């Protein structure tokens, strides 16, 4: 492409300060250095985590270009890049897969140690950024940055996918879908005939429901304080919907009574302390599995009764559904293309990129499952 | 002491005796009191119950929790739950054991019908008495002392020459098993060993860290070794426990007090960040979080084995789990009593593990309070009382 090796000027949504609308501005995007890839972003979902970073509950270095659930086409590659080439369709993810660290080398681990999530720096691994706006350096976000027409990422975070994949759909296979679906099929390993409970019926919660259904769960109880989400949840496979505010008892007691002895598998896809404890206490005391997906506010501490664990429960956390990104996300895309999985019901809204703030509003109001921005 | 001699076995018929047995038991009359050696009356077994002549019983920390008040019970009570003995008589309807059989009583029964028993991974049978009700399923006790009813403990009660338990709380074991050793399979050994092989499912070649080197911690180490772990790090504030830990399989031992860094950083550095499994075998809230933080952030599993102080909450940073860790707990090592305890006894007979290292003291039953002193002073691993 003629832009290779040159700085690209394009539009991006900048978070200048926390808890303020994103600002569509002109940015300069440097060419990729060694091991890096510059991508023309064609679609990006807005994830709950983007909301947390934007409103400051999950602080990241600012100013920054947020967004981490994207799909696009490789525009140019830096020296030494071998897994993708210009023109390739790619998915852009929050979790790299360097294939060298001990998480990557382990059969099950997926939390690559080259992540920039736990203590985010917002820079490339060499400590510099590729984005400039109004003469100021702008941080990237979690090694991705997809709220921009062009982004630069490390090769290890760029996932090559099928040339025929519809980019306006598969962007959610970059985060929301695998995070929820994987929580059910990889992490919990839901069994046929089981009873599952999903706390939170947003994008990730909905993907959990799809995973439980795919795994053959007989009963899927969906819990949300927003009853506007119930109709869609039932269409996806939820068998019973509960609004905790309709009960005087704590919701975990309601669940245990409904199921007789607690659920086989419970999932927390919201990110609050209270619902995490409720999810733990809703699964059977001896053999129940509780998977916590939702990210709690930064520096929060969670307290629970340790006897809940000692009786035999399993409490697991996970990131991106335990999928090793570069190895396994392409397989999910293939499954989608072969119609073995269907992510379409999760995409309830589409907006042009410039309406990104409207997209955030839809997310916050609970009116959408996933809103995808198109470039 | 008045007792009925061993009855002959009649296949297919239950032998009911209406004879009350008078025997010796250690009765706990109230909180924080020494156990009192008394004459008690032990009623015959009712339907689906078994009366057992206890021959050996270990002293477990959980028994001491009852004395100290950390664990609730009604008084007076006969504690003890880690034992082995011989069936003396059976109540109507009992089919799985007969008089003369060697048995281990189970503080976690296995009714076979409840959701825990049916599930492949569950073992917390609904029939367990973990809240200190102190009676058998019909709501009554089988013990009296000085005219008063005496409560059961965990539906076992082994600090007595004769006890009555429910059939679902009895594991029939190998007729050749040495009862003075295998009593530990009734609790301490199985709890630790199971935490490693059944709950954590330690994999060959992995690195394990065990926090707490008492009897159960040593059993965890034995389990890790059995599962093929290549490195087993024992952790304790008391370095006197290190030699024994190494003799049962720890590859190295460390004392957190010797370091200024947090223990999870020490372990990460020592192992080049490869700790796959950690075990908390102390029962301390802060150690539970340390153990969680010490296992690998992405693929690590941490198992809580030590019983925590009641009604205190465990506080942790949720990011510890977000990266992929698994946190588990288990009761009795995850074993289903009637299915698995006989197999563990057979494994012992096949010399797959050695219990001798755990038995540091053997005392006659009437010196039971001495046994508790040894436990409280940290001088014993396991004291076995012989009846």
Interface residues (C-beta under 8 A of the other chain):
Chain A: X102 X103 X106 X107 X108 X109 X110 X111 X118 X260 X261 X273 X276 X284 X285 X286 X287 X292 X295 X296 X300 X301 X302 X303 X304 X305 X306 X307 X308 X309 X310 X311 X312 X313 X314 X315 X316 X317 X318 X319 X322
Chain B: X114 X115 X116 X119 X120 X121 X122 X123 X124 X272 X273 X274 X285 X288 X296 X297 X298 X299 X304 X307 X308 X310 X311 X312 X313 X314 X315 X316 X317 X318 X319 X320 X321 X322 X323 X324 X325 X326 X327 X328 X329 X330 X331 X334
